[in-house]
Amino acid sequence: MGKHPQVRRWIAKNRKMTKLLLIALGGAAGALLRYGISGMVYQWLGPAFPWGTLVVNLTGCYGIGLLWAFSEVFILPSYVPPLIFIGLFGAYTTFSTYGLETFNLLRDDQLLLGLLNLLGSSVLGLLCVALGFLTARLILYGGGWL
């Protein structure tokens, strides 16, 4: 059973907890990566445009696409998907998940659903940001756009 049979037994007995711990571990790493990378990019290019966020979103999309393609060819250990795809990339950038899901819909010839996800997340996401902002303004100040 290997060098650590107690650990293996605990993991087998507590699969759900193990998955949550893997997601949390990956999430912590992803959040730290996001903070570090976007901070370095902002220092390098300045804050006039959200370059840090753009770099994080694009590198996250590239990374999740690269690793997803490998996961379709190679058998990954069961701990990798929650650790990497949910935890790491989930905290690094949810935009990468959005990109992957939209890509998979389009790749699977689900053009309408792919476009709906593309436009829905972009347009409705922006509208929800504005709605949240306006709601807070109404609560705090009784109105006002800015």
DOBADREN-879848 format. One record per residue (C-alpha): residue in one letter; residue number from 1; x, y, z. Coordinates in Angstrom, 1 decimal. Each point is the difference from the previous one (the first is absolute). Layout:
BEGIN
+---------+-----+--------+--------+--------+
! residuo ! num !      x !      y !      z !
+---------+-----+--------+--------+--------+
!       A ! NUM !      X !      Y !      Z !
...
+---------+-----+--------+--------+--------+
***
This chain:
BEGIN
+---------+-----+--------+--------+--------+
! residuo ! num !      x !      y !      z !
+---------+-----+--------+--------+--------+
!       M !   1 !    0.0 !    0.0 !    0.0 !
!       G !   2 !    3.0 !    2.3 !    0.0 !
!       K !   3 !    1.9 !    2.0 !    2.5 !
!       H !   4 !   -3.0 !    1.8 !    1.5 !
!       P !   5 !   -3.0 !   -2.4 !    0.2 !
!       Q !   6 !   -1.8 !    2.2 !    2.6 !
!       V !   7 !    0.1 !    3.0 !   -2.3 !
!       R !   8 !   -1.3 !   -2.1 !   -2.9 !
!       R !   9 !   -2.8 !   -1.4 !    2.2 !
!       W !  10 !   -1.0 !    3.5 !    1.2 !
!       I !  11 !   -0.1 !    1.3 !   -3.6 !
!       A !  12 !   -2.1 !   -3.0 !   -1.2 !
!       K !  13 !   -2.4 !    0.5 !    3.0 !
!       N !  14 !   -0.3 !    3.7 !   -0.4 !
!       R !  15 !   -0.1 !    0.6 !   -3.8 !
!       K !  16 !   -2.3 !    3.0 !    0.2 !
!       M !  17 !    2.1 !    1.7 !    2.6 !
!       T !  18 !    3.2 !   -0.8 !   -1.9 !
!       K !  19 !   -1.6 !    1.6 !   -3.2 !
!       L !  20 !   -0.9 !    3.1 !    2.0 !
!       L !  21 !    3.5 !    0.2 !    1.4 !
!       L !  22 !    1.5 !   -0.4 !   -3.5 !
!       I !  23 !   -2.2 !    2.8 !   -1.3 !
!       A !  24 !    1.0 !    2.3 !    2.9 !
!       L !  25 !    3.7 !   -0.8 !   -0.5 !
!       G !  26 !   -0.2 !    0.7 !   -3.8 !
!       G !  27 !   -2.2 !    3.1 !    0.7 !
!       A !  28 !    2.6 !    1.4 !    2.4 !
!       A !  29 !    2.8 !   -0.5 !   -2.6 !
!       G !  30 !   -2.2 !    1.5 !   -2.7 !
!       A !  31 !   -0.8 !    3.1 !    2.0 !
!       L !  32 !    3.6 !    0.6 !    0.9 !
!       L !  33 !    1.0 !   -0.4 !   -3.6 !
!       R !  34 !   -2.6 !    2.4 !   -1.1 !
!       Y !  35 !    1.1 !    2.6 !    2.5 !
!       G !  36 !    3.6 !   -0.4 !   -0.8 !
!       I !  37 !   -0.2 !   -0.1 !   -3.8 !
!       S !  38 !   -2.6 !    2.9 !   -0.3 !
!       G !  39 !    2.1 !    2.0 !    2.5 !
!       M !  40 !    3.2 !   -0.4 !   -2.0 !
!       V !  41 !   -1.8 !    0.8 !   -3.3 !
!       Y !  42 !   -1.5 !    3.2 !    1.6 !
!       Q !  43 !    3.4 !    1.0 !    1.2 !
!       W !  44 !    1.5 !   -0.5 !   -3.4 !
!       L !  45 !   -2.8 !    1.5 !   -2.2 !
!       G !  46 !   -1.7 !    2.4 !    2.5 !
!       P !  47 !   -3.7 !    0.2 !    1.1 !
!       A !  48 !   -1.5 !    2.0 !   -2.9 !
!       F !  49 !   -1.4 !   -3.2 !   -1.5 !
!       P !  50 !   -0.8 !   -3.3 !    1.8 !
!       W !  51 !    3.0 !   -1.7 !   -1.5 !
!       G !  52 !    0.5 !   -2.2 !    3.1 !
!       T !  53 !   -3.6 !   -1.4 !   -0.3 !
!       L !  54 !    0.4 !   -0.5 !   -3.7 !
!       V !  55 !    3.3 !   -1.9 !    0.3 !
!       V !  56 !   -1.5 !   -2.2 !    2.8 !
!       N !  57 !   -3.1 !   -0.7 !   -2.1 !
!       L !  58 !    1.9 !   -0.8 !   -3.1 !
!       T !  59 !    2.6 !   -2.2 !    1.7 !
!       G !  60 !   -2.7 !   -1.7 !    1.9 !
!       C !  61 !   -1.9 !   -0.8 !   -3.2 !
!       Y !  62 !    3.2 !   -1.2 !   -1.6 !
!       G !  63 !    0.9 !   -2.2 !    3.0 !
!       I !  64 !   -3.4 !   -1.6 !    0.4 !
!       G !  65 !   -0.2 !   -0.7 !   -3.7 !
!       L !  66 !    3.4 !   -1.5 !    0.0 !
!       L !  67 !   -0.6 !   -2.2 !    3.0 !
!       W !  68 !   -3.5 !   -1.0 !   -1.1 !
!       A !  69 !    1.3 !   -1.2 !   -3.3 !
!       F !  70 !    2.6 !   -2.2 !    1.9 !
!       S !  71 !   -2.8 !   -1.3 !    2.3 !
!       E !  72 !   -1.9 !   -1.2 !   -3.1 !
!       V !  73 !    3.1 !   -2.1 !   -1.1 !
!       F !  74 !    1.6 !   -1.0 !    3.3 !
!       I !  75 !   -1.6 !   -1.6 !    3.0 !
!       L !  76 !    0.4 !    2.4 !    2.9 !
!       P !  77 !    0.1 !   -1.0 !    3.6 !
!       S !  78 !   -3.4 !    0.7 !    1.7 !
!       Y !  79 !    1.4 !    2.8 !    2.0 !
!       V !  80 !    1.1 !    2.1 !   -3.0 !
!       P !  81 !   -3.3 !    1.3 !   -1.3 !
!       P !  82 !   -1.3 !    1.5 !    3.3 !
!       L !  83 !    3.5 !    1.3 !    0.9 !
!       I !  84 !    0.8 !    1.6 !   -3.4 !
!       F !  85 !   -3.2 !    0.6 !   -1.9 !
!       I !  86 !   -2.3 !    1.0 !    2.8 !
!       G !  87 !    2.4 !    1.3 !    2.7 !
!       L !  88 !    3.0 !    1.5 !   -1.8 !
!       F !  89 !   -1.7 !    1.3 !   -3.1 !
!       G !  90 !   -3.2 !    0.8 !    1.8 !
!       A !  91 !    1.9 !    2.4 !    2.3 !
!       Y !  92 !    2.5 !    1.2 !   -2.6 !
!       T !  93 !   -2.8 !    1.0 !   -2.4 !
!       T !  94 !   -3.5 !   -1.1 !   -0.5 !
!       F !  95 !    0.3 !    1.4 !   -3.4 !
!       S !  96 !    2.0 !   -3.1 !   -1.0 !
!       T !  97 !   -2.9 !   -2.2 !    1.0 !
!       Y !  98 !   -2.4 !    2.2 !   -2.0 !
!       G !  99 !    2.4 !   -0.2 !   -3.0 !
!       L ! 100 !    0.4 !   -3.8 !    0.3 !
!       E ! 101 !   -3.8 !   -0.6 !    0.3 !
!       T ! 102 !   -0.7 !    2.3 !   -2.9 !
!       F ! 103 !    2.7 !   -1.7 !   -2.1 !
!       N ! 104 !   -1.4 !   -3.5 !    0.8 !
!       L ! 105 !   -3.5 !    1.0 !   -1.0 !
!       L ! 106 !    1.3 !    1.4 !   -3.3 !
!       R ! 107 !    2.3 !   -3.0 !   -0.6 !
!       D ! 108 !   -3.0 !   -2.3 !    0.7 !
!       D ! 109 !   -2.0 !    1.8 !   -2.8 !
!       Q ! 110 !   -2.2 !    1.7 !    2.6 !
!       L ! 111 !    0.3 !    3.3 !   -1.8 !
!       L ! 112 !   -3.1 !    1.6 !    1.5 !
!       L ! 113 !    0.8 !   -1.0 !    3.5 !
!       G ! 114 !    3.6 !    1.1 !   -0.4 !
!       L ! 115 !   -1.0 !    3.4 !   -1.3 !
!       L ! 116 !   -2.6 !    0.3 !    2.7 !
!       N ! 117 !    2.6 !   -0.7 !    2.7 !
!       L ! 118 !    2.4 !    2.4 !   -1.7 !
!       L ! 119 !   -2.4 !    2.9 !   -0.3 !
!       G ! 120 !   -1.9 !   -0.9 !    3.2 !
!       S ! 121 !    3.0 !    0.0 !    2.2 !
!       S ! 122 !    1.5 !    3.1 !   -1.6 !
!       V ! 123 !   -3.1 !    2.2 !   -0.4 !
!       L ! 124 !   -2.0 !   -1.3 !    3.0 !
!       G ! 125 !    3.1 !    0.0 !    2.1 !
!       L ! 126 !    0.6 !    3.7 !   -0.7 !
!       L ! 127 !   -3.6 !    0.8 !    0.6 !
!       C ! 128 !    0.1 !   -1.8 !    3.4 !
!       V ! 129 !    3.1 !    2.0 !    1.0 !
!       A ! 130 !   -1.9 !    3.2 !   -0.9 !
!       L ! 131 !   -3.1 !   -1.3 !    1.9 !
!       G ! 132 !    2.0 !   -0.9 !    3.0 !
!       F ! 133 !    1.8 !    3.4 !   -0.1 !
!       L ! 134 !   -3.4 !    1.8 !   -0.3 !
!       T ! 135 !   -1.5 !   -2.0 !    2.8 !
!       A ! 136 !    2.8 !    1.0 !    2.3 !
!       R ! 137 !   -0.3 !    3.6 !   -1.0 !
!       L ! 138 !   -3.8 !   -0.1 !    0.7 !
!       I ! 139 !    0.7 !   -1.6 !    3.4 !
!       L ! 140 !    2.8 !    2.4 !    0.9 !
!       Y ! 141 !   -1.0 !    3.3 !   -1.6 !
!       G ! 142 !   -3.5 !   -0.3 !   -1.3 !
!       G ! 143 !    1.1 !   -0.2 !   -3.6 !
!       G ! 144 !    2.6 !    1.3 !   -2.5 !
!       W ! 145 !    1.9 !   -1.7 !   -2.7 !
!       L ! 146 !    3.5 !    0.8 !    1.2 !
+---------+-----+--------+--------+--------+
***
